[in-house]
Amino acid sequence: MSTDTPSMSPTVSDEGAQGQRGLLFVGALIAVLGVLAILAPFVTGIGLSLLLGALLVLGGLAHVAHAFSASGWTGSLWQIALAIIYAFAGISLLANPVIGLATLTLLLIFYLAIMGLVEVVGGLLTRSDPRWGWVVVSGVISLLLAGLLWAGFPSTAEWALGLLVGIHLLSTGIMLALVGYFGREGSTTSGGEMPGGELGSG
């Protein structure tokens, strides 16, 4: 009596391999963008400033559209006021992205300082956790980075934001590429295994 061991469907295997290849490609593309951002941090920062300005202008237009459907005149006035604020901020960034880049760098400095302070205090208050030391170290690094950026401001605005975004894109791209690569290797290995043979008959 022979029994065939069920094997994985070729369609499912092919779809999984295609998904892993796509993940590998996307990861490599993001990593390349990260390298470009690191090599040209000022251009990256300007691009981020222009992108934020365009998004703010679109947000202003959305608030204008929402003003016509708001309930009551107070709701409409509130939406119009928000639209004016969004549009003014967006047009300001589009008109002078360098100033917008400096503003974004200041926000980054404040973010690092606040997050660093929270991590240091939180780590010291949770010393029962075996990982509290790493949390404190992470907070100290954030505080030092914020201090260095603040000490060199405004010249740090030329490279800080673009460099950090580039590092983030590079690390994210490498992670995705590795996941796609090892997932593809696993799919190839499992797909190449032969199904079980015949079982002896009694």
ChimeraX attribute file (.defattr): number of C-alpha atoms within 10 A of each C-alpha:
attribute: neighborCount
match mode: 1-to-1
recipient: residues
	/A:1	7
	/A:2	9
	/A:3	11
	/A:4	10
	/A:5	12
	/A:6	8
	/A:7	11
	/A:8	11
	/A:9	9
	/A:10	10
	/A:11	9
	/A:12	10
	/A:13	15
	/A:14	14
	/A:15	11
	/A:16	15
	/A:17	21
	/A:18	14
	/A:19	15
	/A:20	24
	/A:21	18
	/A:22	16
	/A:23	21
	/A:24	23
	/A:25	17
	/A:26	17
	/A:27	25
	/A:28	21
	/A:29	17
	/A:30	21
	/A:31	24
	/A:32	17
	/A:33	19
	/A:34	27
	/A:35	18
	/A:36	18
	/A:37	25
	/A:38	24
	/A:39	15
	/A:40	16
	/A:41	23
	/A:42	21
	/A:43	16
	/A:44	24
	/A:45	29
	/A:46	23
	/A:47	15
	/A:48	20
	/A:49	24
	/A:50	23
	/A:51	16
	/A:52	19
	/A:53	25
	/A:54	18
	/A:55	15
	/A:56	22
	/A:57	24
	/A:58	16
	/A:59	18
	/A:60	24
	/A:61	18
	/A:62	16
	/A:63	22
	/A:64	19
	/A:65	15
	/A:66	16
	/A:67	22
	/A:68	15
	/A:69	11
	/A:70	15
	/A:71	10
	/A:72	10
	/A:73	11
	/A:74	11
	/A:75	15
	/A:76	19
	/A:77	15
	/A:78	14
	/A:79	22
	/A:80	21
	/A:81	16
	/A:82	19
	/A:83	24
	/A:84	17
	/A:85	15
	/A:86	22
	/A:87	22
	/A:88	16
	/A:89	19
	/A:90	25
	/A:91	16
	/A:92	16
	/A:93	25
	/A:94	21
	/A:95	13
	/A:96	14
	/A:97	22
	/A:98	18
	/A:99	16
	/A:100	24
	/A:101	27
	/A:102	22
	/A:103	16
	/A:104	19
	/A:105	24
	/A:106	20
	/A:107	12
	/A:108	19
	/A:109	23
	/A:110	16
	/A:111	15
	/A:112	21
	/A:113	22
	/A:114	16
	/A:115	18
	/A:116	24
	/A:117	18
	/A:118	15
	/A:119	22
	/A:120	23
	/A:121	14
	/A:122	15
	/A:123	21
	/A:124	15
	/A:125	11
	/A:126	13
	/A:127	12
	/A:128	9
	/A:129	11
	/A:130	8
	/A:131	11
	/A:132	18
	/A:133	15
	/A:134	13
	/A:135	20
	/A:136	21
	/A:137	15
	/A:138	18
	/A:139	24
	/A:140	18
	/A:141	16
	/A:142	22
	/A:143	23
	/A:144	15
	/A:145	16
	/A:146	21
	/A:147	16
	/A:148	13
	/A:149	20
	/A:150	19
	/A:151	11
	/A:152	10
	/A:153	16
	/A:154	14
	/A:155	12
	/A:156	17
	/A:157	25
	/A:158	21
	/A:159	20
	/A:160	23
	/A:161	25
	/A:162	27
	/A:163	22
	/A:164	17
	/A:165	18
	/A:166	26
	/A:167	17
	/A:168	16
	/A:169	23
	/A:170	24
	/A:171	16
	/A:172	17
	/A:173	24
	/A:174	20
	/A:175	16
	/A:176	21
	/A:177	24
	/A:178	17
	/A:179	17
	/A:180	24
	/A:181	20
	/A:182	13
	/A:183	19
	/A:184	20
	/A:185	14
	/A:186	14
	/A:187	16
	/A:188	14
	/A:189	10
	/A:190	12
	/A:191	17
	/A:192	9
	/A:193	9
	/A:194	9
	/A:195	12
	/A:196	11
	/A:197	10
	/A:198	11
	/A:199	11
	/A:200	8
	/A:201	7
	/A:202	4
